[in-house]
Amino acid sequence: MPGFLPFLLHLARAARNRQRVVALSELDDHLMRDIGLQRADVIAVLAQPRHRDPSRMLKILCCHGRVFVERVRDGFAPRAASCC
């Protein structure tokens, strides 16, 4: 079972980061824009399955913009980025 522990750690990290993204959702729209996010971004990443890390998708969104997120959502393979 060597793959079980990393999976549990991933789930714990995803849960912790989900709580942090929920805290982001409580910011007002002006503060969200200041950090480069829109309320729809936060709502969209929180709608992902619980085993996915929503903070990772927000990071991708900030690095690559909406076109990249749309490519991932539509099933195209993401391209590697130097910042992520």
N, CA, C and O of each residue as an XYZ file, in Angstrom:
336
protein
N       0.793     -1.200      0.000
C       0.000      0.000      0.000
C       0.844      1.276      0.000
O       0.520      2.206      0.739
N       1.887      1.356     -0.780
C       2.711      2.567     -0.748
C       1.995      3.789     -1.328
O       2.369      4.918     -1.010
N       0.985      3.594     -2.163
C       0.286      4.724     -2.755
C      -0.847      5.267     -1.903
O      -1.423      6.305     -2.228
N      -1.173      4.581     -0.820
C      -2.303      4.988      0.006
C      -1.999      6.228      0.848
O      -2.837      7.123      0.955
N      -0.820      6.286      1.440
C      -0.446      7.431      2.272
C      -0.382      8.731      1.462
O      -0.938      9.736      1.904
N       0.269      8.752      0.301
C       0.245      9.989     -0.483
C      -1.165     10.420     -0.869
O      -1.458     11.615     -0.917
N      -2.038      9.456     -1.145
C      -3.419      9.782     -1.481
C      -4.122     10.437     -0.296
O      -4.843     11.420     -0.470
N      -3.920      9.902      0.908
C      -4.512     10.497      2.105
C      -3.971     11.902      2.347
O      -4.722     12.800      2.726
N      -2.679     12.091      2.132
C      -2.086     13.417      2.295
C      -2.665     14.397      1.274
O      -2.911     15.559      1.595
N      -2.877     13.932      0.065
C      -3.496     14.770     -0.977
C      -4.900     15.183     -0.557
O      -5.270     16.349     -0.695
N      -5.681     14.242     -0.048
C      -7.043     14.561      0.390
C      -7.038     15.566      1.544
O      -7.869     16.473      1.585
N      -6.113     15.404      2.469
C      -6.026     16.333      3.597
C      -5.644     17.732      3.119
O      -6.207     18.726      3.578
N      -4.684     17.804      2.193
C      -4.261     19.098      1.649
C      -5.403     19.742      0.869
O      -5.631     20.946      0.990
N      -6.116     18.962      0.079
C      -7.243     19.498     -0.689
C      -8.325     20.034      0.245
O      -8.908     21.083     -0.029
N      -8.601     19.332      1.340
C      -9.620     19.784      2.296
C      -9.184     21.084      2.970
O      -9.987     22.003      3.127
N      -7.923     21.162      3.365
C      -7.407     22.381      3.999
C      -7.466     23.564      3.034
O      -7.871     24.662      3.416
N      -7.064     23.339      1.795
C      -7.077     24.414      0.806
C      -8.495     24.806      0.421
O      -8.751     25.966      0.098
N      -9.417     23.853      0.451
C     -10.822     24.167      0.169
C     -11.348     25.141      1.224
O     -12.079     26.074      0.892
N     -10.981     24.932      2.490
C     -11.402     25.849      3.546
C     -10.852     27.249      3.299
O     -11.537     28.243      3.541
N      -9.626     27.322      2.823
C      -9.016     28.621      2.548
C      -9.696     29.316      1.372
O      -9.853     30.537      1.380
N     -10.093     28.556      0.375
C     -10.787     29.146     -0.773
C     -12.187     29.600     -0.358
O     -12.679     30.619     -0.844
N     -12.821     28.857      0.527
C     -14.115     29.294      1.056
C     -13.956     30.637      1.767
O     -14.823     31.503      1.654
N     -12.862     30.814      2.494
C     -12.598     32.102      3.147
C     -12.422     33.209      2.107
O     -12.854     34.341      2.326
N     -11.792     32.886      0.981
C     -11.670     33.866     -0.107
C     -13.038     34.278     -0.627
O     -13.249     35.437     -0.985
N     -13.952     33.346     -0.667
C     -15.278     33.641     -1.203
C     -16.031     34.651     -0.343
O     -17.006     35.251     -0.797
N     -15.586     34.839      0.884
C     -16.236     35.787      1.777
C     -15.733     37.218      1.588
O     -16.286     38.149      2.172
N     -14.687     37.401      0.775
C     -14.191     38.742      0.479
C     -15.183     39.474     -0.416
O     -15.967     38.846     -1.128
N     -15.145     40.790     -0.377
C     -16.018     41.532     -1.292
C     -15.395     41.554     -2.692
O     -14.214     41.251     -2.863
N     -16.197     41.914     -3.677
C     -15.763     41.846     -5.074
C     -14.550     42.728     -5.353
O     -13.694     42.362     -6.158
N     -14.468     43.877     -4.703
C     -13.346     44.783     -4.921
C     -12.025     44.134     -4.476
O     -11.026     44.198     -5.193
N     -12.029     43.519     -3.307
C     -10.813     42.846     -2.830
C     -10.445     41.668     -3.730
O      -9.265     41.421     -3.983
N     -11.444     40.949     -4.207
C     -11.159     39.837     -5.123
C     -10.490     40.338     -6.391
O      -9.516     39.746     -6.857
N     -11.005     41.429     -6.952
C     -10.387     41.984     -8.159
C      -8.951     42.421     -7.892
O      -8.095     42.294     -8.768
N      -8.678     42.934     -6.693
C      -7.323     43.350     -6.339
C      -6.332     42.187     -6.385
O      -5.156     42.388     -6.688
N      -6.791     40.994     -6.091
C      -5.891     39.833     -6.142
C      -6.037     39.053     -7.442
O      -5.475     37.967     -7.585
N      -6.790     39.607     -8.387
C      -6.873     39.011     -9.714
C      -7.918     37.929     -9.880
O      -7.821     37.112    -10.796
N      -8.909     37.908     -9.016
C      -9.957     36.891     -9.094
C     -11.319     37.530     -9.283
O     -11.521     38.715     -9.017
N     -12.231     36.719     -9.745
C     -13.636     37.110     -9.811
C     -14.417     36.124     -8.956
O     -13.984     34.989     -8.755
N     -15.558     36.552     -8.458
C     -16.385     35.678     -7.628
C     -16.723     34.389     -8.385
O     -16.766     33.308     -7.797
N     -16.960     34.516     -9.682
C     -17.286     33.333    -10.488
C     -16.127     32.330    -10.490
O     -16.358     31.122    -10.541
N     -14.886     32.821    -10.435
C     -13.722     31.930    -10.378
C     -13.770     31.066     -9.119
O     -13.577     29.852     -9.174
N     -14.030     31.710     -7.997
C     -14.046     30.998     -6.720
C     -15.207     30.013     -6.681
O     -15.048     28.881     -6.223
N     -16.363     30.434     -7.154
C     -17.524     29.538     -7.176
C     -17.250     28.332     -8.066
O     -17.612     27.206     -7.727
N     -16.607     28.574     -9.206
C     -16.321     27.479    -10.141
C     -15.358     26.460     -9.554
O     -15.572     25.257     -9.707
N     -14.302     26.914     -8.885
C     -13.351     25.945     -8.338
C     -13.931     25.210     -7.133
O     -13.568     24.062     -6.877
N     -14.819     25.853     -6.399
C     -15.456     25.160     -5.277
C     -16.492     24.138     -5.743
O     -16.874     23.249     -4.982
N     -16.945     24.263     -6.985
C     -17.900     23.301     -7.535
C     -17.215     22.013     -8.005
O     -17.887     21.030     -8.317
N     -15.887     22.019     -8.056
C     -15.143     20.833     -8.466
C     -15.320     19.736     -7.404
O     -15.668     20.037     -6.262
N     -15.087     18.483     -7.767
C     -15.184     17.392     -6.782
C     -14.264     17.645     -5.585
O     -13.222     18.287     -5.717
N     -14.650     17.147     -4.446
C     -13.927     17.421     -3.194
C     -12.491     16.910     -3.182
O     -11.668     17.438     -2.433
N     -12.165     15.908     -3.980
C     -10.800     15.386     -3.971
C      -9.840     16.277     -4.760
O      -8.626     16.087     -4.684
N     -10.359     17.239     -5.511
C      -9.499     18.166     -6.247
C      -9.155     19.364     -5.372
O      -9.966     19.812     -4.562
N      -7.953     19.870     -5.547
C      -7.480     21.007     -4.769
C      -7.915     22.298     -5.463
O      -7.381     22.619     -6.525
N      -8.868     23.048     -4.900
C      -9.355     24.253     -5.571
C      -8.304     25.352     -5.663
O      -8.361     26.185     -6.568
N      -7.347     25.368     -4.742
C      -6.322     26.402     -4.790
C      -5.413     26.212     -6.003
O      -4.881     27.181     -6.545
N      -5.241     24.966     -6.422
C      -4.416     24.698     -7.613
C      -5.069     25.296     -8.858
O      -4.392     25.884     -9.701
N      -6.389     25.140     -8.966
C      -7.084     25.706    -10.121
C      -7.045     27.232    -10.083
O      -6.929     27.868    -11.130
N      -7.140     27.828     -8.901
C      -7.033     29.285     -8.808
C      -5.639     29.754     -9.217
O      -5.496     30.793     -9.863
N      -4.620     28.998     -8.846
C      -3.252     29.344     -9.236
C      -3.105     29.272    -10.757
O      -2.502     30.153    -11.370
N      -3.648     28.238    -11.351
C      -3.601     28.106    -12.815
C      -4.331     29.282    -13.459
O      -3.869     29.835    -14.457
N      -5.452     29.655    -12.896
C      -6.229     30.762    -13.424
C      -5.428     32.059    -13.378
O      -5.428     32.823    -14.343
N      -4.755     32.306    -12.275
C      -3.966     33.534    -12.142
C      -2.761     33.530    -13.087
O      -2.399     34.574    -13.631
N      -2.149     32.384    -13.282
C      -0.953     32.301    -14.135
C      -1.290     32.359    -15.622
O      -0.562     32.970    -16.403
N      -2.384     31.728    -16.010
C      -2.647     31.527    -17.428
C      -3.876     32.249    -17.949
O      -4.035     32.388    -19.162
N      -4.724     32.698    -17.090
C      -5.921     33.388    -17.539
C      -7.039     32.435    -17.900
O      -6.901     31.215    -17.815
N      -8.123     33.012    -18.297
C      -9.344     32.252    -18.535
C      -9.268     31.299    -19.719
O      -9.940     30.267    -19.720
N      -8.474     31.618    -20.713
C      -8.375     30.741    -21.879
C      -7.849     29.376    -21.455
O      -8.355     28.351    -21.912
N      -6.845     29.349    -20.590
C      -6.279     28.092    -20.126
C      -7.315     27.282    -19.360
O      -7.448     26.078    -19.580
N      -8.050     27.934    -18.460
C      -9.054     27.236    -17.663
C     -10.143     26.677    -18.568
O     -10.628     25.568    -18.345
N     -10.524     27.429    -19.577
C     -11.523     26.924    -20.517
C     -10.995     25.715    -21.276
O     -11.750     24.781    -21.546
N      -9.703     25.714    -21.627
C      -9.118     24.557    -22.309
C      -9.181     23.322    -21.418
O      -9.521     22.235    -21.883
N      -8.853     23.488    -20.139
C      -8.883     22.354    -19.212
C     -10.321     21.874    -19.037
O     -10.586     20.672    -19.062
N     -11.243     22.810    -18.860
C     -12.651     22.448    -18.667
C     -13.194     21.701    -19.868
O     -13.988     20.773    -19.720
N     -12.768     22.104    -21.068
C     -13.272     21.485    -22.282
C     -12.541     20.189    -22.641
O     -12.848     19.568    -23.658
N     -11.585     19.780    -21.819
C     -10.938     18.491    -22.011
C      -9.647     18.506    -22.792
O      -9.112     17.443    -23.107
N      -9.120     19.690    -23.120
C      -7.842     19.745    -23.820
C      -6.715     19.632    -22.807
O      -6.850     20.055    -21.659
N      -5.611     19.062    -23.242
C      -4.471     18.894    -22.339
C      -3.850     20.247    -22.009
O      -3.617     21.061    -22.903
N      -3.582     20.489    -20.727
C      -2.933     21.745    -20.362
C      -1.484     21.757    -20.794
O      -0.848     20.709    -20.905
N      -0.974     22.931    -21.034
C       0.449     23.083    -21.366
C       1.209     23.444    -20.098
O       0.679     24.120    -19.217
N       2.427     22.998    -20.017
C       3.264     23.319    -18.848
C       3.549     24.814    -18.819
O       3.621     25.464    -19.862
N       3.708     25.344    -17.629
C       4.020     26.762    -17.469
C       5.203     26.907    -16.541
O       5.411     26.088    -15.645
N       5.971     27.948    -16.759
C       7.137     28.164    -15.943
C       6.783     28.668    -14.543
O       7.539     28.451    -13.597
N       5.630     29.344    -14.407
C       5.274     29.931    -13.121
C       4.562     28.948    -12.202
O       4.501     29.186    -10.996
N       4.039     27.891    -12.710
C       3.269     26.954    -11.872
C       4.084     25.748    -11.653
O       3.643     24.819    -10.976
